[in-house]
Amino acid sequence: MREIVHERSNGGRRNHQHYHRQVLIEYQRMNQVATEYERKHVYRIECNDCHFVLTDRGMNAVLLSDRAVQLFSTDLLPDTVSFVHGDYAAASCSCRVRDIACLNCGNIVGYHVNVPCKLCLSQPNNGHYWMFRSYDISAQQIYVQLGPKGTDLPLLWGFVRDAGDFSGGFFRSGDATAAKLSCQLSVHLASSVPLVVHDPILQKVIAHTFNDEDTHNKHIQFCR
């Protein structure tokens, strides 16, 4: 029995090291050939007022109509926010936007671009329409933890499953479970590769991974 346990332990350690090597190889590939979008860092976005986690699919961005304005954005509807008031014209372009508020405390944290204007659509953009104002939220980089002897590496958007994988089930059905599942962080990484944030304390980030078969099947089922 001890020998079997020992063999399993060694096998798990080898798999762990194998996945870490794969991550490092993929990082090298991205540095050489990945797009600017794929090299962007992934952030955890929290409400500045109550520190409620709004999404783990955040990206640092700039306002297309005024690149001096720093924002954070996400590509999928967070189930942690709700619309407030009606839509209105953006201050620096012709986009129609609507404010979104944290469901935990009611603090306005950003807005959704309901109707993008021709000017913004004509410029290179990340395809994100859920925006968070930097002074209304706090953002922490998410890292890939490579063990005590490795240096934690920032999680890149190239490792994140694309919004197209989730088919927008929430928008068709209004299913709250679909919204929750489709907006959690989902990555092309093994579950043995932990994801963490460092500030204000070291915390593990829960994410769907490519070898979580039951979770992935449930994920796809809800999002169809």
PATORMI-154580 format. One record per residue: residue in three letters; y, x, z of N, C-alpha, C, O, CB in turn. Coordinates in steps of 0.001 Angstrom, whole numbers, plus 500000, padded with zeros to 6 digits. Each point is the difference from the previous one (the first is absolute). Glycine has a CB too. Layout:
BEGIN
alaYXZYXZYXZYXZYXZ/...
% end
This chain:
BEGIN
met498796500829500000501204499171500000501255500865500000500960499712499284497790498485501929/arg501240502867499596501157500889500053500257500643498644501144500156499575498394500281502845/glu499346499941496895500149500640498693500619499040498996500836500398499189497189501062501302/ile501559497255499561500544498997499083501484499800500258500798499959499064496966498904500822/val502605501014501386501408499836500360500807501194499539501109499857499487498241498758502484/his500072502587498221500692501223499600500203500033498490501066500383499519497945500822502449/glu499944498384497272500109499986498544501057499005499545500781500283499091496812500373500728/arg502428498171500821501003498999499646501402500510500282500931499783499224497419498408501257/ser501778502497500658501302500549500373500470501019498978501160499996499589498306499623502820/asn499609501264497181500348501006498993500341499351498663500921500430499306497587501212501851/gly500720497293498483500274499305498747501364499349500014500730500051499010496844499559500706/gly502779499765501429501319499382500112501109501022499907501042499752499393497964498466501999/arg500759502960499229501014501059499956500183500515498576501121500260499561498306500386502799/arg499446499501496916500089500469498605500753498996499129500824500385499170497012500861501122/asn501874497449499903500713498974499235501490500028500301500837499868499107497105498716500897/his502370501592501285501395500066500434500709501152499298501097499825499471498285499188502765/gln499991502172497758500591501168499349500106499797498492500965500437499373498104501020502438/his499924497871497608500013499734498556501193499122499628500704500281499030496783499920500901/tyr502740498733500843501121499109499713501332500723500158500929499767499226497694498286501531/his501475502820500237501233500759500199500264500917498812501140500131499554498520499773502931/arg499290500726497005500166500848498812500458499169498809500852500431499223497372501128501631/gln501202497240499008500401499118498905501479499631500096500708499965498994496957499138500909/val502788500624501315501413499654500205500891501160499585501000499800499311498376498665502579/leu500269502745498524500805501179499657500020500242498493501037500350499438498403500651502789/ile499409498812497120499935500162498543500890498965499315500700500310499037496948500594501145/glu502316497857500330500816498937499401501491500267500209500814499698499128497317498668501259/tyr502227502199500767501396500385500243500453501033498977501097499900499451498622499623503003/gln499445501457497294500342501028499010500183499381498617500918500363499265497810501344502071/arg500381497349498315500110499339498698501310499223499891500682500051498976496814499784500908/met502846499443501187501225499196499973501241500871499866500950499636499306497911498641502090/asn501129502862499262501155500899499900500204500504498576501107500379499618498518500301502751/gln499300499321496854500080500518498630500270498911498964500804500201499089497643501603501597/val500888497043499444500048499019498904500440498597500414500211499154499132498006502158499818/ala501927498417502338500321498636500433501425499620499617500861500856499798497526499387502100/thr501836498451498008501339499493499709500871500104501246499504500231501102499563498202497152/glu502233501393501554500921500016501139499631498912500997500080500213501210501744500693497320/tyr497773497931500970499589498886500860498801500400500854499992499750501206500868498606497093/glu498132502258501094498780500370500723500257501064501056499256500092500976499434499337496997/arg502357501380501846500303501060500972500904499511501131500289500754500929499465500912497236/lys500689497087501763500832499454501075499185499885501287498799499735499966502590498997498348/his499282501472502822499336499898501296499900498537500442500841499175499643500015503116500973/val498107497402500165499776498650500516500525499926501433499808500924500789498151498769497720/tyr502708499192501817500623499840501313499512498742500706499686498992499366502315502226499790/arg497943498864502170499884498809500846501416499498500262500866500771500415496952500041500678/ile502422497903498668501316499405500204499936499087501220499150499113500072501381501013497441/glu500374500093503450500065499176501202501375499363500130500999500565499554497303500906501564/cys501745497354499494501270499352500309500753500847501018499426500415501007499600497294498511/asn502238502548500230500805500812500911500255499289501314500245500647501019500820500429497019/asp498881497601501953500356499224501183498847499896500991500192500175501203501411498543497399/cys497178500993500882498868499774500906498842500972499769499001499944500717501657497666499361/his499461503281498928498988501022499677498678499402499513498956500648500077502104500816501629/phe498988497318497803498835499356499391499718500657498651500917500210499205499596497596501975/val498207502522498558499645500619498718500094498949498893499312498979500035499157502693501125/leu502392498596497858500207499069498892499042500267498848499496499063499382502895500754501276/thr497356501454499048499060500366498944499647501476500118500797500804500484500146497411498001/asp497868502129501071499589501404499881500002500432498537499413501024499650499185498758502432/arg502065499431497060500087500311498572501456500261499616500462499511498969497491499071500561/gly502769502176501280501413500244499734500248501218499122499228500959500007501257497989502163/met500612500994497071500418501118499152501499500218500170500767499040500075497379500477498259/asn502268501740501725501425500330500029500570499763498608499414500440499011500254501280502844/ala501464497589498056500546499630498696501522500075500036500604500239501046497411498268498510/val502588501284499279501457499908499901500342498723499250499205499505499201501063503027500833/leu500913496943500229500476498820499296500329500385498565500788500918499771500121498082502372/leu498497500309496888500185500373498597501456499922499572500463500824499210497242498363500328/ser503022499821500981501395499826499593500965500888500773501171500105499636498268497569499762/asp500078502973501674500830500925500779499068500993500692499515499739501100502315498498499260/arg497923502891498998498984500939500476500384500731501282499208500778500531500121499496497120/ala501874499483502847500393500568501288499409499187501158499972500466501139502156500400497818/val497402497926500748499456499117501038498496500250500149499234499782499062502545498470500446/gln497806502207501677498595500272500286499313498740500534500539499305500862500017503113499618/leu498272497306499008499222498836500411498540500403500182499603501121499683501985497330499097/phe497630500618501733498548500107499942499491498736499326500636498948500071499239502508502037/ser498978498652497239499489498855499244498493499908500148499346500941500448502547499257497917/thr497562498645501248498556499844499913499674499147498784500847499264499495498902500955503017/asp499011499891497026499623499344498749499338498651500188499874499243499038499875502987500005/leu499821497443502180499297498749500252500676499224501120500548500583500936497307500459498292/leu502098497643500664500610499127501000499426500274501387498807499781500213501559498474498024/pro500447502220502719499497500191501366499826498640500682500859499128499867500281503137500277/asp497764497552500579499816498747500733500725500051501342499823499118500840497954500546498033/thr503026501354501323500729500216501251501462499591499903500745500129500971497702501732499532/val501972497647498338501395499591499806500047498597499421499008499483499487501690502911500166/ser500488497000500443500194498665499451501382499915499374500920500700500422497521498301501295/phe501706500147497281501305499799499376500948499283500955499583499149500786499326500770496954/val502368500437502181501042499279500732501148499703499042500292500785499098499060500335503096/his501293497734498016501145499570499192499605499863498523498814500012499669502752501126501958/gly499409498734497511499746499877498572500257501307499284500385500992500619500213496603499498/asp499185502406498556500233501235499264501482500151499679500756499029500034496928500849498996/tyr502719501347500661501404500315499722500059501191499061499000500685499783501727498417502470/ala500451501138497193500178501120499075500096501302500783500699500069501011500467498430497330/ala498135502532501197500082501321500637501422500539499887500745499634499091496824500819500375/ala502796500419501469501382500486500070500370500904498835501148499992499555498701499845502902/ser499202500940497042500356501029499018499401499783498611500133500861499131500036500689502765/cys499167497299497883499450499689498672499832498491499897500480499262500861498316502984498997/ser500531497293499105499847498555499782498648499458500460499664498853499705501875501374498373/cys497687500579502637498720499514500526500225498838500971501004499956500711498003502351499022/arg500049496760500284499996498939501003498997500397501082498834500269499710501808497933498571/val499821501831502961499164500466501106499993498968501123500848499109500052499659503289499351/arg498524497742501489499904499109501159499559500810501205499056500785499913500396497231498615/asp501227501799502595499712500780501202498622499668500565499508498878499879502942501207500615/ile496938500937500133498736499823500713500186500453501443500735500948500275497924499393497592/ala500666498969503054500128500292501427498636500296500605498976499495499541503055499035500593/cys497975502296500902498789500318500758499476498730500666500756499301500674500047503075499723/leu497918497320499423499420498800500599499870500117501512499889498986500689498882500619497192/asn501242501616502645499823500192501437501272499717500790499946499408501077498317502283498409/cys502903498741499969501243499852500763501105499268499245501003499621500606498392502460500556/gly500449497712497534501015499298499224501102500874499449500899499505499321498601498577502054/asn500449503224498908501027500910499495499876500138498479498899500189499483501109501064502723/ile501124498652497074499980500202498553499754501479499717500711500865500511500871497175499114/val497412502239499565499582501388499769500169500449498550499840501183499700498550498538502158/gly501929499359497245500150500379498596500104498778499124500525498967500416498206503122500006/tyr500767498029498360500106498881499058498943500122498905499409501060499794503060498764500677/his497316499078498844499113499971498835500843499790498757500909499169499994497166499922501383/val501630501657497571500698499815498728499316498844499271498940500173499399501732502307500458/asn499944496343500204499414498818499356500083500081498479499031499721499293501585498932502713/val500571501738497503500210500102498553500718501316499713501210500085500208498897497375499530/pro499188503564499793500664501275499682500900499847498775499683499255499072498370502011501907/cys503069499447499030500941499912498879499584500955498875499158500876500196502698498492501403/lys498741500451497234499659500817498834500309501472500242499250500873499562501196497161498965/leu500661502245502171500380501385500270498917500712500803499602501112499653502818498230500294/cys497101500028501124498980500627500845498662500120499267499295500998500146501860498079501882/leu498500499901497182498741500049499261500009501065498914498948500507499609500751497080500863/ser501496502750499040500097500992498922499871501428500506499850500926499203501593497490499561/gln498613501778502567499912501337500580498587500260500527499276499059500327503174500850500278/pro497158501373499478498700500314500602499943499457501422500926500213500783498873501858497789/asn499128497236501764499886499429501349498548500043500445499097500237499197502893498261500398/asn497795501271501698498648500108500559499247498672500003498867499932500478501957501932500928/gly499794497082498066499325498713499952499908499298501341499265499022500135499466501859497980/his502005499601502883500003499383501325501169499019500102501123500323499612497797501741501403/tyr500813496740499508501057498995500122500232499558501443500823499123500261498608500114497448/trp499842501372503224500207499729501427500714501209500589499428501087500089498491497418500073/met503333501302500240500863501107500393500336499920501492500210498914500539500743501167497129/phe499094501081502990500365500090501411501235500884500134500013501132499515497573498545501203/arg503450499808499939501215500787500214499725501044501077499440499683501049502035498358498279/ser498919503199500414499637501109500888500552499832501410499404500500500954500539500973497057/tyr501197497825502143500572499834501338499365498829500767500281499819501185501861501141497942/asp497013498251500215499332498879500665498552500306500366499347499211500683502146499263498065/ile498011502666500799498593500344500244499890501464500433500956500766499881498294497513498412/ser499588502091502202499682501416500204498772500309499153499123499153499830501852500872502547/ala498971501187497098498919500376499084499342501286500477500686500972500319500505497911497759/gln497479501124501972499243501196500363499064500367498854499300499141499464500835500270502998/gln499855501852497169499067500446498972498563499843500481499693500253501164502022501366497971/ile497413497961499961498566499930500283499347501278499475500276500443498886499726497001500988/tyr499127503138500952499371501280499656498488499855499879499386499158500656502468502050500515/val497563499625497983498549500175499933499646501095500994500465501133499872499401498133497669/gln499308500400503455499658500952501058498748500773499597498937499417499788502098499080501975/leu499107502808498135498894500828499516499321500806501098499390501032499719501784499095498122/gly498923499423503395499273500658501071500830501029500732501108500326499574496839499290499153/pro501513500912502397500756500926500852500399501291499307501013500600500359497787498440501547/lys500421501405497101500315501261499324500786499787498704500429500961499362497503500011501635/gly502250497775498624500717499703498762501410499513500278500300499528501096497535499919497812/thr503016500670500108501356499492500111500031498570499481499507499722498907501461502605500836/asp499611496768501039500116498624499538500872499955498751501048500642499942498665498496502416/leu499849500105496650500723499895498735500581498604499865499342499028500369499153502691498569/pro502729498152500540500575498664499822499178499188499004499637500497498934502647500414501588/leu497427497838499831499280499121499082500893499701498799501166499637500157497503499342501755/leu500777501176496893500749499768498766499608498655499389498890499507500203501255502981499397/trp500789496932499650499731498709499371498882500081498969499422498974499642502953500416500735/gly497313501787499146498873500155499087498668499670500644499029499718499297502266502011499528/phe498637498301502522498779499656500718499926498511500326498958499521500448501020502778500503/val501106496965498833500076498593500395499521499106498864500372500203498845501547500315502696/arg497260498499498786499568499038498982501200499233499473500868499574500762496879500217500337/asp502287500041497598501125499363499331500046498507500303498973499379500277500899502343497914/ala501338497706501754500165498567500240499160499168499045499563498906500353502740501536500474/gly497467500065497965499211499276499005498563499783500418499320499134499450502144501814498834/asp498052499837502696498627499839500478499807498692500755498871499544500179500939502931499958/phe501291496919500308499890498873500916500360498655499384499911498976500677500596502609501115/ser499891498394496959500103498775499195500937498930500535500044498904499441497687501577499882/gly503016499791501732500983499032500481499418498687500460500592498950499752500971502096498732/gly497278498977502189499375498767500452500908499148500857499948498772499930497907502391499971/phe502983499475500912500882499256500898500946499103499220500258498865500399499593502990501262/phe500670498659497218500990499248499244499379498767499344500696499015499754500568503109499844/arg497440497921500117499348498860499360499515498981501020500088498794499767499231502697498364/ser500174498983502989499326499094500923500769499731501284499733499006500676498165501813498382/gly503050500040501293500683499868501275499111500385501167500308499668501145501073498538497867/asp497526502486500722499026500379501020500553501135500851500218501102499495497889498177499006/ala502123500463502792500587501009500877499067501192500177500462501130500161500804497068501022/thr497415501559498788499053501108500137500107500943498820499933501219500161498527497313501146/ala501706500901497497500168500835498807501253500849500117500000501173499624498813497111498990/ala502253501127501908501247500749500160499798501166500953500465501110499743500863496808499815/lys497976501825501544499793501061500994499150501128499430500339501173500152499847497130501679/leu498703501342497510499104501016499473500633500791498870499857501221499940498232497352500713/ser502609500746498454500524500686498822501181500891500324500353500864499197498867497244499435/cys501406501705502530501189500782500317499746501091501025500923500734500352500409497271499121/gln497451502121501011499680501141500835499800501222499109499727499878498806499213498625502947/leu501200502655498840499803501237499251498556500082499519499068499796500779502734501356500568/ser498018499144497384498671500143499405500013501258499147500844500148499116498746497331500885/val499474503426500263500088501333499402498702500422499321498917499525500341502751501069501395/his498467500307497299498850500605499329499539501218500802499997501121499492500819498064498239/leu498800500588503509499542501069500889498800499493500784499803498792500133502536502184500047/ala496862499948500340498867499627500840500487499632501396501039500481500451497444501033498225/ser500754497627502004500375499586501353499948501163500981500587499924501079498554497794498420/ser500158503365500139499912501164500888501268500846499967500136500942500782497400499070498871/val503395499664499450501268500730499926501060499151500696500494499039499411498854502123498397/pro501016499173503444500927499159500750501434500106499498500436501047499521498082499211502439/leu502203498630498161501424499938499688500758499775501299499570499216500845499984499880496817/val501578501594502500500744499934501256501504500007499737500462500404498932497648500762502248/val502644498376499827501439500249500059500240500888501213499262499925500982501332497840497892/his500423503065501060500263500964501073501034499512501006499945500363501175499481501429497228/asp501520497383501138501117499600500854499940498503500304499606499219499133501796502632499895/pro498979497729502187500406500851501125498817500666500705500177500974500732501788497541499565/ile496825500954499478498786500630500514498960499981498875500128499252499031500377500026503389/leu498471501555497727498934500036499000499217498690500056499451499641501042500389502888499134/gln500110496760498696499281498733499927499174499945498725500424500480498949501378498386502388/lys497013500542498768499162499827498818500495498803499199500396498982500568497622502034500628/val501955499115497489500392498918499098498728499371499434499166500692499416503043500459499999/ile497649497551500758498835499294499482500179499769498505501047499524499562498561499361502677/ala499373501451496983500082499825498550498633499637499440498972500397500548502931501243499334/his498089497603499023498767499754499260499689501247499188500894500593499397499539496897500495/thr498298502907500090499604501220499293498925499684498972499404498923500026501167502462501994/phe499182499561497071499112499696498875498557499792500395499242499394499243502272501904499360/asn498071499197502585498605499798500389499841498960501106498952499930500641500606502420498703/asp501472496846500880499879498846500886499559498810499144500826499158499647500975501731501964/glu496907499032498051499542499031499011500241498564500440500474499182499211497818502458500068/asp501385498042501984500166498623500457501463499599499977500354498912499546497611501315501885/thr502884500670499065501429499716500025500544499871498594500796499105499717499412502111502447/his499359499688496938500507499970498631499583498709499298500805499395499291499107503117500624/asn498826497058500279499537498771499367500778498794500510500369499116499226497360501895500511/lys502520498959501584500784498916500576501422500033499452500586498963499689498004501099502395/his501946501133497804501340500240499475500138499384498603500948499263499729499216502871501623/ile498881498175497770500043499509498624499795498490499948500648499302499221498496502911499980/gln499931497282501654499713498569500009501247499194500345500290499000499344497342501494501303/phe503100499926500365501182499266500425501128500096498985500829499095499905498515501319502448/cys500693500672496889501133500236499114499769499507498576500854500194499135499696501760502262/arg498321497419498352499745499456498656500780498713499799499920499389498934497790501644501051/
% end
